[in-house]
Amino acid sequence: MSAELLNGTRLAKQIRSRIRRKLKKLTFTPGLAVVQVGDDPASTLYIKHKQRDCEKVHFHSEVHRLSADVSQSTLIQRIETLNARSDIHGMLVQMPLPETIDKETVIDSINPAKDADGLNPVNLGNLLINREGVTPCTPTGIIRLIELTGEAVEGKHAVCVGRSPLVGKPVGLMLLNRNATVTYCHSRTPDLAAQTRKADLLIVAIGRPEFITADMVKPGAIVVDVGINHREGRAVGDVKFEEVKEVAGFMTPVPGGVGPMTRAMLLENTLKLACS
């Protein structure tokens, strides 16, 4: 029996509908600003999706485009200007940044009260001590997709394949905060398959196309595929979908799983910041 698919596109649509209803009770319009450095095509496309999402929920949105050779000090000055604006409630700096710019310094410069991505050290620190406020978008979207299954997280064994500060580490912390037992796996983990086969919840975010195969998955597991890779003209995840769907109990598709939820959580974070 094939896995039940966790439809992120449909859930994101429901979340946008809830945001529009909440917006009717406000006397102001939430504002989201995105700062882009350079003209990376993938980043430009992703920003267009974010702008369309803002239009769907009637948020004000701005894109601040800076040249690829902009200095770090000029970029931070732009962020500080947005920090000071009362009509901008949330902001993010689109990654990747040029090698000449220190990503951590840039993220540190974002006011935690306007950190729509939830990646400022203050917001990540609150996550560490189980005082969740604004949380990173992709991990939050993953939690919502897991909740969609109706399965309790408490007591489950969660395995996170990947330990990035963007996805792997924070989603593991969020699962730990919900009383799961969490194992982190990465490129130095010996016998990865032995770990993944123990997972009731398997979160895969490593950027390696179709790396996780059916023999690496516990029957009936909830499998969340965060990867988005391009192979032979089509998008594939980090999980070998056609194989694993015959083993897993629930599974996210690629595309249409985690991606739409990441953008929906960005809108939800912006609303939360606007109302705080």
C-alpha positions as a Markdown table, in Angstrom:
| # | Residue | x | y | z |
|---|---|---|---|---|
| 1 | Met | 0.0 | 0.0 | 0.0 |
| 2 | Ser | 1.4 | 3.4 | -1.0 |
| 3 | Ala | 2.2 | 6.1 | 1.4 |
| 4 | Glu | -0.4 | 8.9 | 2.0 |
| 5 | Leu | 0.9 | 12.0 | 0.5 |
| 6 | Leu | 1.2 | 15.2 | 2.6 |
| 7 | Asn | 0.0 | 17.9 | 0.2 |
| 8 | Gly | 1.9 | 21.1 | 1.1 |
| 9 | Thr | 0.3 | 23.0 | -1.7 |
| 10 | Arg | -3.2 | 22.4 | -0.3 |
| 11 | Leu | -2.2 | 23.1 | 3.3 |
| 12 | Ala | -0.4 | 26.4 | 2.3 |
| 13 | Lys | -3.6 | 27.5 | 0.5 |
| 14 | Gln | -5.6 | 26.9 | 3.7 |
| 15 | Ile | -3.0 | 28.9 | 5.8 |
| 16 | Arg | -3.2 | 31.8 | 3.3 |
| 17 | Ser | -7.0 | 31.8 | 3.7 |
| 18 | Arg | -6.7 | 31.9 | 7.5 |
| 19 | Ile | -4.2 | 34.8 | 7.2 |
| 20 | Arg | -6.7 | 36.8 | 5.0 |
| 21 | Arg | -9.4 | 36.3 | 7.6 |
| 22 | Lys | -7.1 | 37.5 | 10.4 |
| 23 | Leu | -6.1 | 40.5 | 8.2 |
| 24 | Lys | -9.7 | 41.8 | 8.2 |
| 25 | Lys | -9.4 | 42.4 | 11.9 |
| 26 | Leu | -6.3 | 44.6 | 11.5 |
| 27 | Thr | -6.3 | 48.4 | 11.0 |
| 28 | Phe | -3.0 | 48.3 | 9.1 |
| 29 | Thr | -1.3 | 46.3 | 6.4 |
| 30 | Pro | 1.6 | 44.0 | 7.3 |
| 31 | Gly | 4.7 | 44.7 | 5.3 |
| 32 | Leu | 7.4 | 42.3 | 4.2 |
| 33 | Ala | 10.8 | 43.4 | 2.7 |
| 34 | Val | 13.2 | 41.1 | 0.9 |
| 35 | Val | 16.8 | 42.2 | 0.2 |
| 36 | Gln | 18.5 | 40.5 | -2.8 |
| 37 | Val | 22.2 | 40.8 | -3.5 |
| 38 | Gly | 23.1 | 40.0 | -7.1 |
| 39 | Asp | 20.8 | 38.4 | -9.7 |
| 40 | Asp | 21.0 | 34.7 | -9.1 |
| 41 | Pro | 18.2 | 33.3 | -11.3 |
| 42 | Ala | 16.9 | 30.8 | -8.7 |
| 43 | Ser | 16.8 | 33.5 | -6.0 |
| 44 | Thr | 15.0 | 35.9 | -8.4 |
| 45 | Leu | 12.4 | 33.2 | -9.2 |
| 46 | Tyr | 11.9 | 32.4 | -5.5 |
| 47 | Ile | 11.4 | 36.1 | -4.6 |
| 48 | Lys | 8.7 | 36.3 | -7.4 |
| 49 | His | 6.9 | 33.5 | -5.7 |
| 50 | Lys | 7.1 | 35.3 | -2.4 |
| 51 | Gln | 5.8 | 38.5 | -3.9 |
| 52 | Arg | 2.8 | 36.6 | -5.4 |
| 53 | Asp | 2.1 | 35.0 | -2.0 |
| 54 | Cys | 2.0 | 38.5 | -0.5 |
| 55 | Glu | -0.4 | 39.7 | -3.1 |
| 56 | Lys | -2.7 | 36.7 | -2.4 |
| 57 | Val | -3.0 | 37.7 | 1.3 |
| 58 | His | -2.9 | 41.4 | 0.6 |
| 59 | Phe | 0.4 | 42.1 | 2.4 |
| 60 | His | 2.6 | 45.0 | 1.3 |
| 61 | Ser | 5.8 | 43.7 | -0.1 |
| 62 | Glu | 9.1 | 45.3 | -1.3 |
| 63 | Val | 12.2 | 43.9 | -3.0 |
| 64 | His | 15.4 | 45.8 | -2.5 |
| 65 | Arg | 17.9 | 44.7 | -5.1 |
| 66 | Leu | 21.6 | 45.5 | -4.6 |
| 67 | Ser | 24.4 | 44.7 | -7.0 |
| 68 | Ala | 26.6 | 41.7 | -6.6 |
| 69 | Asp | 29.6 | 43.9 | -5.8 |
| 70 | Val | 27.9 | 45.8 | -3.0 |
| 71 | Ser | 29.9 | 46.2 | 0.1 |
| 72 | Gln | 28.9 | 44.5 | 3.4 |
| 73 | Ser | 28.6 | 47.9 | 5.1 |
| 74 | Thr | 26.2 | 49.2 | 2.4 |
| 75 | Leu | 24.1 | 46.0 | 2.7 |
| 76 | Ile | 23.9 | 46.4 | 6.5 |
| 77 | Gln | 23.0 | 50.1 | 6.1 |
| 78 | Arg | 20.0 | 49.0 | 4.0 |
| 79 | Ile | 19.0 | 46.5 | 6.6 |
| 80 | Glu | 19.2 | 49.1 | 9.4 |
| 81 | Thr | 17.0 | 51.4 | 7.3 |
| 82 | Leu | 14.4 | 48.7 | 7.1 |
| 83 | Asn | 14.8 | 48.0 | 10.8 |
| 84 | Ala | 13.8 | 51.6 | 11.5 |
| 85 | Arg | 10.7 | 51.6 | 9.2 |
| 86 | Ser | 7.4 | 51.2 | 11.0 |
| 87 | Asp | 5.6 | 50.0 | 7.9 |
| 88 | Ile | 8.0 | 47.0 | 7.4 |
| 89 | His | 7.1 | 44.3 | 10.0 |
| 90 | Gly | 9.2 | 41.5 | 8.6 |
| 91 | Met | 12.3 | 41.2 | 6.4 |
| 92 | Leu | 14.8 | 38.7 | 5.1 |
| 93 | Val | 18.0 | 38.7 | 3.1 |
| 94 | Gln | 17.8 | 36.2 | 0.3 |
| 95 | Met | 20.5 | 33.6 | 0.2 |
| 96 | Pro | 23.0 | 32.9 | -1.1 |
| 97 | Leu | 25.2 | 36.0 | -0.7 |
| 98 | Pro | 28.5 | 36.7 | -2.5 |
| 99 | Glu | 31.6 | 35.3 | -0.8 |
| 100 | Thr | 32.8 | 38.8 | 0.0 |
| 101 | Ile | 29.9 | 39.2 | 2.5 |
| 102 | Asp | 29.8 | 37.4 | 5.9 |
| 103 | Lys | 26.3 | 35.8 | 6.1 |
| 104 | Glu | 26.3 | 35.6 | 9.9 |
| 105 | Thr | 27.1 | 39.3 | 10.3 |
| 106 | Val | 24.3 | 40.2 | 8.0 |
| 107 | Ile | 21.7 | 38.0 | 9.8 |
| 108 | Asp | 22.9 | 39.4 | 13.1 |
| 109 | Ser | 22.1 | 42.9 | 11.9 |
| 110 | Ile | 18.4 | 42.1 | 11.3 |
| 111 | Asn | 16.2 | 43.2 | 14.2 |
| 112 | Pro | 15.0 | 40.0 | 15.9 |
| 113 | Ala | 11.5 | 41.6 | 16.0 |
| 114 | Lys | 11.5 | 41.9 | 12.2 |
| 115 | Asp | 13.3 | 38.6 | 11.5 |
| 116 | Ala | 10.7 | 36.9 | 9.2 |
| 117 | Asp | 13.0 | 34.0 | 8.5 |
| 118 | Gly | 13.5 | 33.2 | 12.2 |
| 119 | Leu | 17.3 | 32.9 | 11.7 |
| 120 | Asn | 18.6 | 35.7 | 13.9 |
| 121 | Pro | 20.6 | 34.2 | 16.9 |
| 122 | Val | 18.0 | 35.6 | 19.3 |
| 123 | Asn | 15.2 | 33.7 | 17.7 |
| 124 | Leu | 17.3 | 30.6 | 17.3 |
| 125 | Gly | 18.4 | 30.9 | 20.9 |
| 126 | Asn | 14.8 | 31.0 | 22.0 |
| 127 | Leu | 14.2 | 27.9 | 20.1 |
| 128 | Leu | 17.0 | 26.2 | 21.9 |
| 129 | Ile | 15.4 | 26.9 | 25.3 |
| 130 | Asn | 12.0 | 25.9 | 24.2 |
| 131 | Arg | 10.6 | 29.4 | 24.1 |
| 132 | Glu | 9.5 | 29.3 | 20.5 |
| 133 | Gly | 8.5 | 32.7 | 19.0 |
| 134 | Val | 9.3 | 33.3 | 15.4 |
| 135 | Thr | 10.8 | 30.0 | 14.1 |
| 136 | Pro | 12.6 | 29.2 | 10.9 |
| 137 | Cys | 10.2 | 28.8 | 8.0 |
| 138 | Thr | 11.1 | 25.5 | 6.5 |
| 139 | Pro | 11.3 | 23.6 | 9.9 |
| 140 | Thr | 8.0 | 25.2 | 10.9 |
| 141 | Gly | 6.4 | 24.0 | 7.7 |
| 142 | Ile | 7.8 | 20.5 | 8.3 |
| 143 | Ile | 6.2 | 20.5 | 11.8 |
| 144 | Arg | 2.8 | 21.5 | 10.2 |
| 145 | Leu | 3.1 | 18.7 | 7.6 |
| 146 | Ile | 3.8 | 16.2 | 10.4 |
| 147 | Glu | 0.8 | 17.5 | 12.3 |
| 148 | Leu | -1.3 | 16.9 | 9.2 |
| 149 | Thr | -0.9 | 13.1 | 9.7 |
| 150 | Gly | -2.7 | 13.2 | 13.0 |
| 151 | Glu | 0.2 | 11.2 | 14.5 |
| 152 | Ala | 1.6 | 12.3 | 17.8 |
| 153 | Val | 5.2 | 13.5 | 17.8 |
| 154 | Glu | 5.7 | 12.8 | 21.5 |
| 155 | Gly | 7.6 | 9.5 | 22.0 |
| 156 | Lys | 8.5 | 9.1 | 18.4 |
| 157 | His | 12.1 | 8.6 | 17.2 |
| 158 | Ala | 12.9 | 11.3 | 14.8 |
| 159 | Val | 16.0 | 11.2 | 12.5 |
| 160 | Cys | 17.2 | 14.3 | 10.8 |
| 161 | Val | 19.5 | 13.7 | 7.9 |
| 162 | Gly | 21.4 | 17.0 | 7.6 |
| 163 | Arg | 22.5 | 19.4 | 10.3 |
| 164 | Ser | 22.3 | 22.8 | 8.6 |
| 165 | Pro | 21.3 | 25.8 | 10.7 |
| 166 | Leu | 18.6 | 26.5 | 8.2 |
| 167 | Val | 16.7 | 23.2 | 8.4 |
| 168 | Gly | 18.4 | 20.2 | 10.1 |
| 169 | Lys | 19.4 | 21.7 | 13.4 |
| 170 | Pro | 16.2 | 23.8 | 14.1 |
| 171 | Val | 13.7 | 21.1 | 13.0 |
| 172 | Gly | 15.5 | 18.7 | 15.3 |
| 173 | Leu | 15.1 | 21.2 | 18.2 |
| 174 | Met | 11.4 | 21.7 | 17.4 |
| 175 | Leu | 10.8 | 18.0 | 17.4 |
| 176 | Leu | 12.7 | 17.7 | 20.7 |
| 177 | Asn | 10.6 | 20.5 | 22.1 |
| 178 | Arg | 7.6 | 18.3 | 21.3 |
| 179 | Asn | 9.1 | 15.4 | 23.2 |
| 180 | Ala | 10.4 | 13.3 | 20.3 |
| 181 | Thr | 13.7 | 11.5 | 20.7 |
| 182 | Val | 16.0 | 13.0 | 18.1 |
| 183 | Thr | 19.0 | 11.7 | 16.2 |
| 184 | Tyr | 21.1 | 13.9 | 14.0 |
| 185 | Cys | 22.9 | 12.3 | 11.0 |
| 186 | His | 25.4 | 13.9 | 8.6 |
| 187 | Ser | 28.2 | 13.2 | 6.3 |
| 188 | Arg | 30.4 | 11.7 | 9.1 |
| 189 | Thr | 27.7 | 9.4 | 10.4 |
| 190 | Pro | 28.8 | 5.7 | 10.0 |
| 191 | Asp | 26.2 | 3.3 | 8.6 |
| 192 | Leu | 23.6 | 6.0 | 7.9 |
| 193 | Ala | 21.0 | 3.4 | 6.8 |
| 194 | Ala | 21.2 | 1.7 | 10.2 |
| 195 | Gln | 20.1 | 5.1 | 11.8 |
| 196 | Thr | 17.4 | 6.0 | 9.2 |
| 197 | Arg | 15.7 | 2.5 | 9.5 |
| 198 | Lys | 15.0 | 3.4 | 13.2 |
| 199 | Ala | 13.1 | 6.5 | 12.3 |
| 200 | Asp | 9.4 | 7.0 | 13.0 |
| 201 | Leu | 9.9 | 10.5 | 11.6 |
| 202 | Leu | 12.6 | 10.8 | 8.9 |
| 203 | Ile | 13.5 | 14.4 | 7.8 |
| 204 | Val | 15.9 | 14.5 | 4.9 |
| 205 | Ala | 17.7 | 17.7 | 3.9 |
| 206 | Ile | 21.1 | 17.0 | 2.3 |
| 207 | Gly | 20.8 | 18.2 | -1.3 |
| 208 | Arg | 21.7 | 14.8 | -2.8 |
| 209 | Pro | 19.1 | 13.7 | -5.4 |
| 210 | Glu | 17.2 | 10.5 | -4.6 |
| 211 | Phe | 19.8 | 9.5 | -2.0 |
| 212 | Ile | 17.4 | 7.8 | 0.5 |
| 213 | Thr | 16.1 | 4.5 | -0.9 |
| 214 | Ala | 13.4 | 2.1 | 0.3 |
| 215 | Asp | 15.8 | -0.1 | 2.2 |
| 216 | Met | 16.8 | 2.8 | 4.4 |
| 217 | Val | 13.2 | 3.5 | 5.6 |
| 218 | Lys | 11.3 | 2.0 | 8.4 |
| 219 | Pro | 7.9 | 0.6 | 7.2 |
| 220 | Gly | 5.1 | 3.0 | 8.1 |
| 221 | Ala | 7.5 | 6.0 | 8.8 |
| 222 | Ile | 6.6 | 9.6 | 8.2 |
| 223 | Val | 9.1 | 10.8 | 5.6 |
| 224 | Val | 9.6 | 14.5 | 4.9 |
| 225 | Asp | 11.8 | 15.3 | 1.9 |
| 226 | Val | 13.2 | 18.8 | 2.0 |
| 227 | Gly | 15.4 | 18.4 | -1.0 |
| 228 | Ile | 14.8 | 20.1 | -4.4 |
| 229 | Asn | 17.2 | 18.9 | -7.1 |
| 230 | His | 17.0 | 19.0 | -10.9 |
| 231 | Arg | 17.7 | 15.9 | -12.8 |
| 232 | Glu | 17.0 | 15.3 | -16.5 |
| 233 | Gly | 14.7 | 18.3 | -16.7 |
| 234 | Arg | 12.6 | 17.4 | -13.6 |
| 235 | Ala | 12.6 | 18.3 | -9.9 |
| 236 | Val | 13.4 | 15.4 | -7.6 |
| 237 | Gly | 13.9 | 15.3 | -3.9 |
| 238 | Asp | 16.6 | 13.8 | -1.6 |
| 239 | Val | 14.4 | 10.7 | -1.3 |
| 240 | Lys | 13.8 | 8.2 | -4.1 |
| 241 | Phe | 10.1 | 8.8 | -4.3 |
| 242 | Glu | 8.7 | 5.9 | -6.3 |
| 243 | Glu | 10.6 | 3.4 | -4.1 |
| 244 | Val | 10.0 | 4.9 | -0.7 |
| 245 | Lys | 6.3 | 5.6 | -1.2 |
| 246 | Glu | 5.8 | 1.8 | -1.1 |
| 247 | Val | 7.3 | 1.6 | 2.3 |
| 248 | Ala | 6.5 | 4.8 | 4.1 |
| 249 | Gly | 3.2 | 5.5 | 5.9 |
| 250 | Phe | 3.1 | 9.2 | 5.0 |
| 251 | Met | 5.4 | 11.1 | 2.6 |
| 252 | Thr | 5.9 | 14.6 | 1.1 |
| 253 | Pro | 6.1 | 14.9 | -2.6 |
| 254 | Val | 8.6 | 17.0 | -4.5 |
| 255 | Pro | 7.5 | 19.4 | -5.7 |
| 256 | Gly | 4.4 | 20.3 | -3.8 |
| 257 | Gly | 5.4 | 19.3 | -0.3 |
| 258 | Val | 7.8 | 21.3 | 1.9 |
| 259 | Gly | 8.4 | 24.2 | -0.6 |
| 260 | Pro | 4.9 | 25.7 | -0.5 |
| 261 | Met | 4.8 | 25.4 | 3.3 |
| 262 | Thr | 8.1 | 27.3 | 3.6 |
| 263 | Arg | 6.6 | 30.3 | 1.9 |
| 264 | Ala | 3.3 | 30.0 | 3.8 |
| 265 | Met | 5.3 | 30.1 | 7.1 |
| 266 | Leu | 7.1 | 33.3 | 5.9 |
| 267 | Leu | 3.6 | 34.9 | 5.6 |
| 268 | Glu | 2.6 | 33.6 | 9.0 |
| 269 | Asn | 5.8 | 34.8 | 10.6 |
| 270 | Thr | 5.3 | 38.3 | 9.1 |
| 271 | Leu | 1.8 | 38.5 | 10.5 |
| 272 | Lys | 3.0 | 37.3 | 13.9 |
| 273 | Leu | 5.7 | 40.0 | 13.9 |
| 274 | Ala | 3.2 | 42.7 | 12.7 |
| 275 | Cys | 0.8 | 41.8 | 15.6 |
| 276 | Ser | 3.5 | 41.5 | 18.3 |
